[in-house]
Amino acid sequence: MSRPLLLGLDIGTSRIKAVVVDESGAEVAAADRTTPWRRTPDGGAELDAGVLTSLVGDVAGRAAARAVAGTGGTVIGVGVTGMGEAGVLAGARDQPLAPVRAWYDQRADVDAVRAELGETAFHEAVGMRLDAQPALPKIVRLRADHPAAAAATRFYSVPEWAVRGLGARPVSELSLASRTGLLDVVTARPWDGARALLGADLLSELVVAGDDVGTAGDGAPAELRGATLTVAGHDHQAAALAAGAASDGTLFDSLGTAEALLRFTAGPIERAAVGELAAAHLTAGRTVIAGHWCVNQGLTTGFVLERVAAALGVGGREQRVELGRRAAALLAADAGGARAGVRVEVLGEDQVRIDLLGDQHDGADPAAVWAATVRAVVDSGRDGLRRVAAVIGPHRRVVAAGGWLANPAVLEAKRRQFPGLVTSGVVEAGAAGAAYLAGVARGLLPRPDPATAWPWSPHTLREVPQ
């Protein structure tokens, strides 16, 4: 029998990444492409469903071809993770009826949902704040902007659409459905409010990440045909699994383009508490582990850091690391921020205000600006963490992963925020988690158990020195 291989695909905000691993978790091949959002004249960001299908085939196919050529193995499982709020409105024959709007796209009819269903009812059922992020207000607006979309019979979150294109049956995975506004997260069933508003239940068969949802068919790249398919759930949660952090009482800090602070718990969480969390800009919903819950605080850390780096004229990775090294020294000496003549305020979304204090006619030291920015974005999450602890109890450990940890200032700030912090050694955590869940679907690997450590030994955790 040839060497069994597993492919994980992470459809992210910035990139679509595929990683192929063997059954021990060792990476053997990878590929990626930029996620090609199309900017619209009214400030939105969208993507054609057909383009997404083609990109998934391209990235997954290239990674699989490299893995097969390099090892002589066979890809026996494919898992896809990604965003739940963005997706495809499809008709009775699975034809897309509108473009995919990015999760951060503000084109959504929040007022219509509020008027018809009520804000409190939305919060207590959906576990998300009623704003432009959940899929339901986006769907209402899409049906106005694209009248054909009113005939939609299904909503596929991005990973569900990708897996469907490879040959899976129509499904709605619970951790992704928890991001849509279509699911009652307390009962884990379709929400009657959304069904009444839309005149249809747009969810498909409800499944858990790691369930076998079909086999890659003729529409898939040749190297994937015959592989077992699974929807690997919400990207931050798949990353938490790969980082060894998807366990009850653990806080996972995912530092990608958008930062997510994920607190896992066995639950259940009462409906009133779900509503309280949602009203405070926190989300509560089902996870990639059956029967368990995750409370998620979303922050725009990566967006803010990108904007400030651009304003400082710092472009490449090496320049950012050097700037971060200088800023980390300021943070370690507690000399960043106002003491260095800079004050930074995070205003929400990706907006930030930088004030130069005192006599700064020639501008502040870029390292001081960077240190103050990093400190501000880290501080912006403290109130949410306190609220989560008040509702479901304090976390017992913190694990972090993601590209921004490579910046020394960010790592220093996180070390100070979370004493005893450990970081994950896996580079593409979302894709690695998706690959593991593909192994679960195939029957090669056991279902993740929140009571045990991450089973793939190459991805060890490292404690950050104090």
N, C-alpha and C positions, 0 to 999 in steps of 0.2 A: 504494500500500500504506500502511495506517495505521501510525502510530508504534508499534514493538514495545516492550512493557513486560514487566518481570519482577517477580514477587511472591515475597518471602521471608517465611516465617513462623517465628518463634522461640517455642516453647512452653516458657516458663521457669518457675522455681520461684515467682516472684512475679507475673509478668505473661505474657500471651500477646500477642506483638507482631507486626504485619504491616507491612512496608515495600514500597512499589512503586517501582522505579527504571527509568530508561531504559537503553539499551544502553551508555551511557557511565558508568553508576553513579550518576547524579544522582537524588536522591530526588524523587518527584513526589507521593506521598501516603503516609499512614500511619494506623494504627488500633491500638487495644490494649484489653485487658480484664484485670482482675485474675484470676489463676488461683484458682478457688474451691475450694480444698481444704476438705474437711469434717472437722472435728476429731471424734474418736471418744472414747467414755468411757475407753478404755484408753490414751489418749495418742497414738493414731495420727493419720494424715492421709491421706485418700483422696478419690477423685473417681469418679463414675459414668462409664463409658465413653461412654454416650449424651450426657451433658452435655458431655464433651470434644468429641465430634463436632459438636455444635451450636455450641459456642463457636468452634471452628475455622472453621466456615462463616460465623458472624457477623463475626468479626474480619477474615478474609480478604475476605469479600464487601464489607464497608464500605470497606476500603482500596482494593479494586479499583474499586468504584463511584466513589469520589472521583477516582481516577487517570484513569479513562475519561472522566468528566465534565470534568475539568480539562484534559485533553490531546487528547481524541478518539482516543487510541491503543487498542491491543488487548493484553490480557494473554496472552502466548504461552507463558509458562513459570511454574511454581510449584514452589518448593522449601521443604521443611519441616525444621527442625532442632529439637533439644530434648534431653531427658534419655533415657539408654539404660536405666537401672536400673528405672525405672517403666514399666509397660506393661499390656497387656490380655491376659488368658488367654481365648482364643476357641475355640469349638467348630467342628465340621465345616462348619457353615453361616455361620461368622464371627460367631456370636452371642456376646456377652461373657458369661462365666460367673462373673466376680468383679469387684469394683471395682478401680480403679487405686490402688495404694498409692504414696505419695510416695517419692522416692529416699532421703529421710532417715528414713522410717518405720522404727522399730526392731522391728516385729512380723515376725520372720523366724526360721525354725528352723535356726539355725547349728549347733546340736549334732547334729542329724540328718545334715546334710551332712558334718560332720567325722567322725562315726562311720562313715558309709557309704563315703566317698571319701578321707578323710585330708586333713589340712590342707596338708601339703607338696605333695601331688598337685594339690590345688585351686590353690594359689599358682602352681605351675609351668605349669599348663595355662591357667588363666583370666587370670593377670596382675593379679588383684585380691586384696586381703586377704580372708580368710574371716571376714566379719562380716555385719552386717545390710544393708549397702549393695547388694551385687550382687543381681540379680534372682532367681537360683536359690534361695537360702534363703527369699526372700519367697514364691516360687512354692510351695515345700514347705509353708509355713505357710498360704498361701491355700487350698491343697487340703484342709487340715485344717479351716480356718474356714468354707469354702464347699465342701462335698463335691461339688457339681456340677462344680467346676473340675477334678476328677480326669479328666474326659472331654475336657479341652482338647487340641486338636491343633496349636495355634499359640500362640506368644507374640509379640505385636507391641509393640516399644518405642513410646513415645508418638508420635514423629514418623511411624513406620511405620503406626500405626493411623490417624493423621490423614490421611495420603496415601491409604491404602486407602479411607477414607470419601469421598474426592474422586473416586475411580474407578481408582486404581492396582491392579495385580495384587499378590498377597501377596509381600513381599520382606523380607529381613533385611539391613540395611546394616552393613558390617563395623565401622565405628567405634562404632556403637551396640551391635552384638552383642558387641563386646569388653567391654562394661560389664555383661553379663548373667550370666556364668557358664555359658552354654550353648555358647560357642565356645572351641575350642582356639586361642589367639591365635598360637601358634608355627606351626601348620600352616594356619591360617585355614580350618578345617573344623569342623563340629559336634563337640563334645567327647563322646567315648564315655562318660566318667564321668557326665555329666549325663543322657545318654540312658538309661543303665542305672538311675540313681536314679529317674527319672521314668517309665520304661517307654515313652518316646516321644521323638522329636526334635522339639522345638517351634520350631526355626528354619525359615524359608522359604528361597526362592532367595536365595543370597548375592550381594549387589551392592555396588558402590562408590558413594559420594556422587557425584552428577552423572550417574549412569546414568539413561536413559529407562525409567521403570517404568509408563508408561501415560498416558492422556489423561483430563483432567477431564470427567466425564460429567454425566448428568441430576441426580445428587445434589449436585452442586457449585453454588455461586452462579452466576447467569446470566453474570456478567462473566468467569468463569473457564472456562466450558465450551469444550472444544477445546484448552485449554492443555496443554503437555507437563508431566508430573509427575516429580519426583525426591525421594528421601529425601536430605536435605542433611546427614545425619550428626549427630554429637555437637555440642551447642551451643557449647562452648568451642572446639572445633576449627574450626567454621564461622566463629566470631568471629576466630580466629587468621588464617584465610584472608583475611577482610575487612580485617584490620589489617596485612596484609603480613608476617605472622610465621610462616606455615606453611612454613618452609624449614629445611633441615637445619642444625643447629648454632644455631638461634634458640630463645631462651626467650621464651615469651609469658605475660604476667601478666594474667589475666582477672579483674578486680575487680568482680564482681557480688555478688549476695546470698551466694553461695558463691565464694570465691576459688579459682582454679585456676592453678597454675604448670605450663605445658606445655612440654616439651622435645622438639623434633622431631629425628628422625634417620632416615637411610636404612636403618639396620638391616643385616642381621638382628640380633636379640637372642637369644642362646642361652637355652635353657630354664632352665638353672640360674640365669642372671642375672635372668630374668623372675621366678622364684620368690624370689630374694633381694630384689628390689625390692618385690614384693607383701608379703613378710613385714615390710618396713619401712614399711608403710602407703602405698606408692606404687603406681601402676597402670601397666602396660605393655600396649599393644595397637595395633591397626591404626588408620589415620587416614583422613581424607577424601581423601587422595591415595594412589592405588593403589600398593601395594608398600612403603609407608613406615610408620614407627612413631612413636608418641608415648608419652612417659612423663609421667604426670600426678600432681602432688601436690595433693590437695584440702585446703583450709583453710576454717575457718568464720569467716573475717574479717568478712564482712558481718553474719552473725548476732550475733557478739560486739559489733560496733559499734552495731548496732541496740539491743541490750539495754542497753548502757552509756549511749547517748544517752537512752533512755527513763528510766533511773534518774536521770539528771541533769536530767530535765524538759525536754529539748531536743527539740522536735517537728518543726517545719517545716524545709524545705530551707534557707531563709535563716538560721535560727538555727544550724543545723549548720555552715553555711559560715562564719559569724562565729566560732563556737566553734573551728572548724578553723583559722581565720586566727590566732587568738590562740595556739592550741596549736602551730601551725607555727613561730611566732616562738620558742617555748620549745625546740622541737626543733632549730631552726637555731642557737640559742645553746647547745645541749647542756644545757639547764636543766630538761628534763622528767624525769619518773620520780622516783627516790629523792632526787635533789637538790632536788626541789620538795616532798618529803614524801609521795610516793605510790609504792606498789609494786603492779604488776599482774602476775598470773600467769594464763595461758591454760591451763585444766584439760582441755580437750578438748571435742568437740562444740561447744555454744554456751555453755559454762560459763566464767566468769571470776571470779577472786578479786581484790578490790581492798583493799589494806591502807593505812591512813593512818598514817604514821610520825611519831614525835615528838609534839609538842603540837598536836594537830589536833582539839581538842574542838568547834570550830565548823565542822569540815569543811574539805576542801581546796578550792583554787581549781578550778572545773570545767575550766578550760583545762589545768591540770596533770594532772588525771585523764584527760582526753582524750588529751593528749600521751603519757602513760604507757601508756594502752591501745593506742594506735596503734603505739607502739614494741614493745609485747609481742606483738601479733599479727604484726607484720612479723618479729620475731626467731623466732617459732615455726616459720617455714619454713626456717630456715637449715640445720638438720641434714639435711633431705630433699634440699636442693639439693646439699649436699656429697656425699651418697650417689649421686645421679644422675650427678654429674660423675665419681665414681670408677668407675662402671659403663660409661658411654657417652661420657665425655669432657666437658670444660668447654664451656659455651655461649660463642658468639662475640659475640652481640648480644642485647639485651633490648628487647622491645616491650610496652607496656602499653595496656590499654583497659578501659573499664567505668565505671559510674556513680560509684564511690567515689573516683575520681581527681579529681572535682569538689570534694572536701573538701581544703582546703589542707594540713592536717596529714598526710593520707594521701599526697598527692603529695610532700611534703617528705621523709617517711620513705622512700618508694620511690626518690626521687632519691638519697638517701644509701645505700640498699641496693644500687642498681644504677647506678654511675657510667656516663654515656653513654646513659642511658635515653632512649628515644624513645616518644612516645605517638601513638596513632592518632586521626585527625580524624573518623573515622566514629562516629556516635552509637550506633546500634543495630547493632553489629558482627555479632552472630549472624544477625539477619534479613538484613543486607546480604550476608553470606557465602552464606546460603541462596538469595538472589536470583541471585547469580553462578552458583551451581551449577545453578539452573534454566536459565540461559542456556546452560550446558554441555550439559545434557540436550537442549535444543532444537536444538543445533548452531549457536547464534548466537555463542558464545564458546568459546575454547580451554580444554582441561582445565588446571587449575592445575599449574604447573611449579615445584617447590621450588627450582629453580636461578635463577628470575627474580623480579623484584619484582612487587608487586601491580599488576595492569594498569589499574585504574580510577583515572585521574589525580585526580579530585576528593578521593579519600581519601588525602591525603598524610600523611606521618609528620612529627612535630615533635620535635626534640631538646629535652630539658628542660635549661634552663641550670643550670650547676654553681655 
